[in-house]
Amino acid sequence: MNKLLLLSLGGVMLTACSQGANKDGVADKAMSEEGRAVQTNSSAVEIPSDLKLRDDKLIPKQVEAKEAVQAGLLTGELQVIQNNGLSVLLSITNNQTYGVLIQYRSGMTADLQIMDPQGEKVWAWSDDMMFTQALRDTSIASGQTIKAQFTVPEVVLAKLKGRGYSLVAKYVGHATESSQVAMTDVSVSLDPYIN
């Protein structure tokens, strides 16, 4: 952030210091569409966007690599096996270099839902379950994977008609020492499993 500020201030100073005067002693400047002052006389040289001027030489700009956007502290993966309905395994992995402290607000670790093509929930694994209401605190070590197993009954699949349905796993743990979400939802299409 400081580099950007310094570059911006440096550009303003260069612009202010390099203002020339035409033969009448009046600066020959105009405003571009972006609101920056640009020279309009014939001796002005336009600097390409991938270059910058340093010590009266054009040099390539250094482009800083952007970090990948990480949606959550933990990553999830769904594995689906067709077997008298569906057997679904959610693997939750801590790919951080440190342990992540997690709090569960009930006995449930994750939920599995079926969403219709419009994004509305049509079934949830937890609908017919009951969970303790006790708080649970745990730590998931760096590189550790925990698993949650679900079953989608064949009766539920038989009610689904058409394409566009998806399975969505929702991890319910909350990171206690970070404002970042513990894990984003993981989804997979049900199209290969619906007749």
C-alpha positions in Angstrom: 0.0 0.0 0.0 2.9 2.4 0.9 4.6 1.6 -2.5 1.4 2.6 -4.3 1.2 5.8 -2.4 4.8 6.7 -3.0 4.4 5.9 -6.7 1.3 8.1 -6.9 3.0 11.0 -5.1 6.1 10.6 -7.3 3.9 10.7 -10.4 2.2 13.9 -9.2 5.6 15.5 -8.4 7.0 14.5 -11.8 3.9 15.9 -13.5 4.2 19.1 -11.5 8.0 19.5 -12.1 7.9 18.7 -15.7 5.2 21.2 -16.7 6.6 23.1 -19.7 5.6 26.4 -21.1 4.8 27.0 -24.7 6.2 30.0 -26.6 3.7 32.3 -24.9 4.7 31.2 -21.4 1.5 29.3 -20.9 1.6 25.6 -20.0 0.3 23.4 -22.8 -1.8 20.9 -20.8 -5.2 19.2 -21.1 -7.2 16.9 -18.9 -7.5 13.3 -20.0 -10.6 11.2 -19.5 -9.1 9.8 -16.3 -8.6 13.2 -14.8 -4.8 13.3 -15.1 -3.0 16.2 -16.7 -1.3 15.2 -20.0 0.8 17.3 -22.4 -0.9 18.2 -25.6 2.1 19.6 -27.5 3.7 17.6 -30.3 6.9 16.7 -28.3 5.0 14.8 -25.6 5.7 11.0 -25.5 3.0 8.6 -24.2 4.4 6.0 -21.9 2.9 2.5 -22.4 1.0 1.1 -19.4 3.5 -1.8 -18.9 6.5 0.6 -18.7 7.5 3.4 -16.3 10.0 6.3 -16.5 13.0 6.1 -14.1 16.1 8.3 -14.5 14.9 9.3 -18.0 14.7 5.7 -19.1 11.7 3.5 -19.8 11.8 0.3 -17.8 9.2 -2.5 -17.4 6.9 -2.1 -14.4 7.3 -4.8 -11.7 4.0 -6.6 -11.3 3.4 -8.0 -7.9 1.9 -11.4 -7.8 -1.5 -11.4 -6.2 -2.2 -14.0 -3.5 -4.9 -16.5 -4.3 -8.2 -15.6 -2.7 -8.8 -18.0 0.1 -12.4 -18.5 0.9 -12.0 -20.2 4.2 -9.4 -21.5 6.7 -10.3 -25.1 5.9 -10.9 -26.8 2.6 -13.6 -29.4 1.9 -14.0 -32.2 -0.6 -17.1 -34.3 -1.3 -16.9 -37.9 -2.4 -20.2 -39.5 -3.6 -20.8 -43.3 -4.0 -24.0 -44.6 -5.4 -25.2 -47.5 -3.2 -29.0 -47.9 -2.5 -29.2 -44.1 -2.5 -26.0 -42.1 -2.0 -23.1 -42.5 0.5 -21.4 -39.1 0.8 -18.1 -38.4 2.5 -17.1 -34.8 3.4 -13.3 -34.5 4.0 -12.4 -31.3 5.9 -8.7 -30.5 5.7 -6.6 -27.8 7.4 -4.1 -26.7 4.7 -2.8 -23.8 6.9 0.7 -23.9 8.4 -0.8 -23.6 11.9 -3.6 -25.3 13.9 -7.1 -23.8 13.6 -9.2 -23.5 16.8 -12.9 -24.5 16.0 -16.0 -24.2 18.0 -19.1 -26.3 17.3 -22.4 -25.0 18.8 -24.1 -28.4 18.8 -23.3 -32.0 18.3 -23.4 -31.6 14.5 -20.2 -31.2 12.6 -21.6 -30.6 9.1 -24.9 -30.8 7.2 -25.7 -32.1 3.7 -28.5 -30.5 1.7 -30.0 -31.0 -1.7 -30.7 -27.8 -3.7 -33.0 -27.5 -6.6 -32.0 -25.7 -9.9 -33.3 -22.4 -8.4 -31.1 -22.8 -5.3 -33.9 -23.7 -2.9 -33.3 -26.4 -0.3 -35.5 -29.5 -1.0 -33.9 -31.9 1.6 -31.4 -31.8 4.4 -29.7 -34.7 6.2 -30.3 -32.9 9.5 -34.1 -32.6 9.0 -34.7 -36.0 10.8 -31.8 -35.7 13.3 -31.5 -34.4 16.8 -28.2 -33.0 18.1 -26.9 -32.1 21.6 -26.8 -28.3 22.3 -23.5 -28.4 24.1 -20.6 -26.2 22.9 -17.6 -28.2 21.7 -14.1 -26.6 21.3 -11.4 -28.4 19.3 -8.2 -27.7 17.3 -7.6 -29.0 13.8 -3.8 -29.4 13.4 -2.0 -28.3 10.3 -2.5 -31.0 7.6 -5.1 -32.8 9.6 -8.3 -34.1 7.9 -11.6 -34.8 9.7 -14.5 -36.6 8.0 -18.3 -36.4 8.1 -20.4 -39.3 6.6 -23.9 -38.8 5.2 -26.5 -41.0 3.5 -29.0 -39.8 1.0 -31.9 -42.3 0.9 -33.0 -43.7 -2.4 -36.6 -42.5 -1.7 -35.3 -38.9 -1.6 -33.4 -39.3 -4.9 -36.6 -40.8 -6.6 -38.5 -37.6 -5.9 -36.0 -35.5 -7.8 -36.9 -35.0 -11.5 -34.9 -33.3 -14.1 -31.4 -31.8 -14.2 -29.7 -29.1 -12.1 -30.0 -30.5 -8.6 -26.9 -30.4 -6.4 -25.5 -31.7 -3.1 -24.2 -28.9 -0.8 -22.1 -29.7 2.3 -22.2 -27.0 5.0 -19.6 -27.1 7.6 -20.9 -25.7 10.9 -17.7 -25.2 12.8 -16.7 -21.6 13.6 -13.1 -20.4 13.8 -12.6 -18.9 17.2 -9.4 -16.9 16.7 -10.1 -15.5 13.2 -12.7 -13.4 11.5 -12.4 -15.5 8.4 -15.0 -18.2 7.8 -13.9 -21.7 8.8 -14.9 -23.3 5.5 -17.1 -22.3 2.6 -19.8 -24.6 1.3 -18.8 -27.5 -1.0 -21.2 -28.6 -3.7 -21.3 -31.3 -6.4 -23.9 -31.8 -9.2 -26.4 -34.6 -8.8 -27.0 -34.9 -12.5 -24.9 -38.1 -12.8 -27.0 -39.8 -10.0 -30.5 -38.9 -11.0 -32.4 -41.0 -13.6 
